[in-house]
Amino acid sequence: MKHFFIVLVYLCFLSCNRDIPTTFSEQALNETFISMEGGEINFEAILDSYNNKTIFIDVWASWCGDCIKALPKVATLQKEYPEVVFLFLSIDKSENNWKKGIDRHNIDGEHYYMPSGWNGAFGDFIDLDWTPRYIILDQNKNIKLFEAIKADDKRIKEKLQ
């Protein structure tokens, strides 16, 4: 029982000390994505194209069952918050699968493909270990919600208002 208590205290200590970033690292901002038209663009330029807008980021993949199940909830958020930019970043295994997934599931929003997948600078920065992953940025590109894995997480609506 004593060991259990020590482990519990240790885990609580670790989870309480996790720093939540408020801005993206230089490396994450320089990560290269692919646009729907096939051009390369870094993450910073993507964000710059939505100046003064709140941004809802959905990191997803067409093979991800949880991502697909969450899409109706994300679509509901899009209807509730039409002024918000919904930015979908795909970690699919290929551009072809990514585009087919967008068409198959009729996903409305801004779309970019992340060729580095899980293991690039962006994925490392957000400590990507699960999809879907939701991040919310304010109008100044500050991170307001760093990690949500459910589209109905109550913090999402709190941060979008």
C-alpha positions in Angstrom: 0.0 0.0 0.0 2.9 2.3 0.8 4.4 1.8 -2.7 1.0 2.6 -4.3 0.7 5.8 -2.4 4.3 6.9 -3.4 3.5 6.1 -7.1 0.2 8.0 -6.9 1.9 11.1 -5.4 4.7 10.9 -8.0 2.2 10.7 -10.9 0.2 13.6 -9.5 3.4 15.7 -9.2 4.4 15.0 -12.8 1.0 15.7 -14.2 0.7 19.0 -12.3 4.0 20.3 -13.5 3.4 19.9 -17.2 3.9 23.3 -18.9 1.3 24.1 -21.4 2.7 26.2 -24.2 1.0 29.4 -25.3 2.8 29.8 -28.6 4.3 27.4 -31.1 8.0 26.7 -31.3 10.1 28.0 -34.1 10.5 24.4 -35.3 6.8 23.8 -35.4 6.1 27.0 -37.2 8.7 26.0 -39.8 7.2 22.5 -40.4 6.3 22.0 -44.1 2.7 21.2 -45.0 1.1 20.5 -48.4 -1.9 22.6 -49.6 -4.9 21.1 -51.5 -3.3 22.5 -54.7 -0.1 20.6 -54.0 2.1 23.5 -53.0 4.4 23.5 -50.0 3.8 25.9 -47.2 5.1 26.2 -43.6 2.8 26.2 -40.6 3.6 29.9 -39.8 2.4 31.0 -43.3 -0.8 28.9 -42.8 -1.5 30.7 -39.6 -0.6 34.1 -41.1 -3.3 33.6 -43.7 -5.9 33.6 -41.0 -4.9 36.8 -39.2 -7.3 38.1 -36.5 -9.3 34.9 -36.6 -9.9 32.3 -34.0 -8.6 28.9 -35.3 -9.8 25.5 -34.4 -7.1 22.9 -35.4 -8.1 19.3 -36.0 -5.2 16.9 -36.4 -6.7 13.8 -38.0 -6.3 11.0 -40.5 -8.7 9.2 -42.9 -7.8 5.8 -41.4 -8.5 7.0 -37.8 -11.9 5.6 -36.6 -12.1 8.1 -33.7 -11.4 11.0 -36.1 -14.2 9.9 -38.4 -16.7 9.3 -35.6 -16.0 12.9 -34.3 -16.6 14.6 -37.6 -20.4 15.2 -37.0 -19.5 16.9 -33.7 -16.9 19.1 -35.5 -19.5 19.9 -38.2 -21.9 21.0 -35.4 -19.2 23.3 -34.0 -18.7 24.8 -37.4 -22.4 25.7 -37.6 -22.3 27.2 -34.1 -19.1 29.2 -34.7 -19.1 30.2 -38.4 -16.6 33.0 -37.7 -14.0 30.5 -36.6 -11.5 29.0 -39.1 -11.6 25.2 -39.0 -8.1 24.0 -40.0 -7.7 20.3 -40.7 -4.2 18.9 -40.6 -3.9 15.4 -41.9 -1.3 12.8 -40.9 -2.5 10.4 -43.6 0.1 8.0 -45.1 -0.3 9.7 -48.6 -1.7 12.8 -50.2 -4.0 10.6 -52.2 -5.5 9.0 -49.1 -5.8 12.4 -47.5 -7.8 13.9 -50.4 -10.0 10.8 -50.7 -10.8 11.1 -47.0 -11.8 14.7 -47.3 -14.2 13.8 -50.2 -15.5 10.6 -48.7 -16.4 12.3 -45.4 -17.4 15.6 -47.0 -15.2 17.6 -44.6 -15.7 21.4 -44.9 -12.8 23.6 -43.8 -9.2 24.5 -44.6 -7.1 21.4 -45.3 -3.4 20.7 -45.2 -1.4 17.5 -45.4 1.5 16.9 -43.0 4.1 14.7 -44.8 6.1 14.2 -41.7 3.1 12.6 -40.0 3.5 11.8 -36.3 7.3 12.4 -36.2 7.9 15.9 -37.5 8.6 19.1 -35.7 4.9 19.9 -35.4 4.0 16.5 -34.1 6.9 16.6 -31.6 5.9 20.0 -30.4 2.3 19.1 -29.7 3.4 15.7 -28.3 1.1 14.0 -30.8 0.2 10.6 -29.4 -3.4 10.3 -30.4 -5.8 11.4 -33.1 -8.0 13.3 -33.3 -6.3 16.1 -31.6 -7.9 19.5 -31.2 -6.1 22.8 -30.5 -7.6 26.3 -30.4 -5.8 29.5 -31.2 -7.0 33.0 -30.4 -7.0 35.9 -32.8 -3.4 36.6 -32.0 -2.3 33.0 -32.7 -1.8 32.2 -29.0 -2.7 28.7 -27.9 -5.8 28.8 -25.8 -6.5 25.0 -25.8 -3.4 22.8 -26.3 -4.9 19.4 -26.0 -8.3 17.9 -26.5 -9.0 14.5 -27.9 -12.8 14.6 -27.9 -14.8 17.0 -30.1 -17.4 17.4 -27.4 -14.8 18.4 -24.7 -16.5 21.2 -22.8 -13.2 23.3 -22.9 -13.6 23.6 -26.7 -16.8 25.7 -26.5 -15.4 27.7 -23.6 -12.4 28.7 -25.7 -14.3 29.4 -28.9 -16.5 32.0 -27.2 
